[in-house]
């Protein structure tokens, strides 16, 4: 298995993981469930590690596809820049989640921590969705074509 395969497969983990964490944290907040809230924070920490791994496989993936037809250095650079920001945000959230779990290991999580985690996951989900969209455009021309708003008239009309 190459870095290209690993990057493409693992890149779904942070995107989908965040989307799964959102309802978990929301239910934890509504039900005031400390167990669900702590599970959500563990999820943030684990998915942050996965997100960092995905980012670290990006550069070898770039090297692996640069000889392919249609390779676009500007598209990859844009994807890489946004991915770095999303990864940093998620890693900060992961570190804070571990810190909150450590501080509350013998007590309940403060409600504010759960609210902050939920809000951060909303923002991070947007960052990862945008990162994934840019990444998909690198090798999926159908995504690039469908995102163009101006259609050219067909010559046979």
Phi, psi and omega per residue, in radians:
X1 nan 2.292 -3.115
X2 -1.609 2.977 3.066
X3 -1.090 -0.552 3.117
X4 -1.065 -0.865 3.118
X5 -1.069 -0.807 -3.115
X6 -1.057 -0.790 -3.132
X7 -1.097 -0.805 -3.112
X8 -1.147 -0.692 3.134
X9 -1.255 -0.824 -3.052
X10 -1.290 -0.350 -3.107
X11 -1.127 -0.295 3.105
X12 -1.380 -0.383 -3.067
X13 -1.047 -0.923 -3.128
X14 -1.155 -0.647 -3.108
X15 -1.127 -0.908 -3.117
X16 -1.282 -0.650 3.137
X17 -1.017 -0.775 3.123
X18 -1.113 -0.701 3.136
X19 -1.142 -0.495 3.069
X20 -1.386 -0.542 3.138
X21 -1.244 -0.554 -3.108
X22 -0.998 -0.953 3.131
X23 -1.165 -0.566 3.117
X24 -1.077 -0.837 3.136
X25 -1.174 -0.623 3.110
X26 -1.140 -0.780 3.103
X27 -1.117 -0.715 3.104
X28 -1.038 -0.689 3.140
X29 -1.218 -0.802 -3.115
X30 -1.130 -0.792 -3.110
X31 -1.447 -0.114 -3.064
X32 0.960 0.755 -3.105
X33 -1.630 1.942 3.119
X34 -1.160 -0.628 -3.137
X35 -1.126 -0.798 3.122
X36 -1.160 -0.656 3.121
X37 -1.111 -0.764 3.126
X38 -1.176 -0.647 3.054
X39 -1.061 -0.728 3.097
X40 -1.085 -0.711 3.115
X41 -1.189 -0.666 3.041
X42 -1.088 -0.680 3.093
X43 -1.074 -0.747 3.104
X44 -1.037 -0.813 -3.114
X45 -1.084 -0.804 -3.096
X46 -1.198 -0.713 -3.131
X47 -1.254 -0.501 3.050
X48 -1.105 -0.701 3.090
X49 -1.101 -0.769 3.113
X50 -1.091 -0.714 3.112
X51 -1.093 -0.681 3.087
X52 -1.137 -0.691 3.105
X53 -1.114 -0.700 3.099
X54 -1.079 -0.796 3.134
X55 -1.049 -0.745 -3.101
X56 -1.182 -0.372 3.075
X57 -1.527 -0.059 -3.112
X58 -1.146 -0.799 -3.108
X59 -1.122 -0.826 3.072
X60 -1.089 -0.539 3.094
X61 -1.160 -0.741 3.085
X62 -1.015 -0.777 3.120
X63 -1.108 -0.574 -3.118
X64 -1.306 -0.365 -3.105
X65 -1.956 -0.042 -3.035
X66 -1.144 -0.296 3.117
X67 -1.598 -0.038 -3.124
X68 -1.354 2.633 3.087
X69 -1.111 2.371 3.117
X70 1.533 0.082 3.115
X71 -1.033 2.273 -3.126
X72 -2.195 1.833 3.128
X73 -1.028 -0.749 3.124
X74 -1.070 -0.677 3.118
X75 -1.134 -0.721 -3.141
X76 -1.177 -0.709 3.132
X77 -1.090 -0.726 3.112
X78 -1.116 -0.779 3.104
X79 -1.045 -0.754 -3.113
X80 -1.132 -0.716 -3.136
X81 -1.130 -0.790 3.136
X82 -1.188 -0.670 3.117
X83 -1.091 -0.670 3.121
X84 -1.086 -0.799 3.131
X85 -1.091 -0.818 3.137
X86 -1.074 -0.717 -3.129
X87 -1.172 -0.741 3.105
X88 -1.073 -0.805 3.123
X89 -1.037 -0.767 -3.112
X90 -1.193 -0.679 3.119
X91 -1.145 -0.668 3.061
X92 -1.088 -0.785 3.102
X93 -1.070 -0.698 3.122
X94 -1.116 -0.750 3.116
X95 -1.128 -0.761 3.108
X96 -1.128 -0.626 3.105
X97 -1.117 -0.776 3.116
X98 -1.114 -0.727 3.107
X99 -1.064 -0.789 3.131
X100 -1.127 -0.691 3.102
X101 -1.127 -0.709 3.123
X102 -1.123 -0.792 -3.116
X103 -1.151 -0.494 -3.075
X104 -1.904 0.409 -3.084
X105 -1.112 -0.442 3.136
X106 -2.018 0.214 -3.136
X107 -2.579 3.126 3.115
X108 -1.391 2.664 3.031
X109 -1.254 2.396 3.012
X110 -1.103 2.498 -3.125
X111 -1.005 -0.610 3.135
X112 -1.084 -0.565 3.116
X113 -1.161 -0.729 -3.141
X114 -1.174 -0.715 3.102
X115 -1.099 -0.785 3.120
X116 -1.091 -0.701 3.119
X117 -1.114 -0.755 3.135
X118 -1.100 -0.808 3.135
X119 -1.107 -0.742 -3.141
X120 -1.132 -0.617 3.127
X121 -1.209 -0.550 3.066
X122 -1.105 -0.848 3.125
X123 -1.131 -0.751 -3.122
X124 -1.180 -0.594 3.099
X125 -1.089 -0.667 3.068
X126 -1.139 -0.723 3.134
X127 -1.124 -0.729 3.138
X128 -1.279 -0.586 3.089
X129 -1.115 -0.738 3.119
X130 -1.166 -0.722 3.089
X131 -1.041 -0.802 -3.133
X132 -1.124 -0.678 3.118
X133 -1.090 -0.786 3.106
X134 -1.125 -0.693 3.122
X135 -1.135 -0.684 3.127
X136 -1.127 -0.571 -3.136
X137 -1.233 -0.304 -3.111
X138 -1.100 -0.752 -3.085
X139 -2.152 0.028 -3.136
X140 -2.011 1.606 -3.091
X141 -1.110 -0.442 3.135
X142 -1.140 -0.493 3.080
X143 -1.275 -0.773 3.138
X144 -1.075 -0.785 -3.131
X145 -1.126 -0.714 -3.082
X146 -1.266 -0.316 -3.138
X147 -1.555 -0.113 3.101
X148 -1.390 2.326 -3.044
X149 -1.578 -0.388 -3.106
X150 -1.785 2.115 3.108
X151 -1.674 2.440 3.084
X152 -1.435 2.418 3.083
X153 -1.155 2.489 3.135
X154 -1.303 2.538 -3.087
X155 -1.343 -0.280 -3.108
X156 -1.547 0.095 3.136
X157 -1.619 nan nan
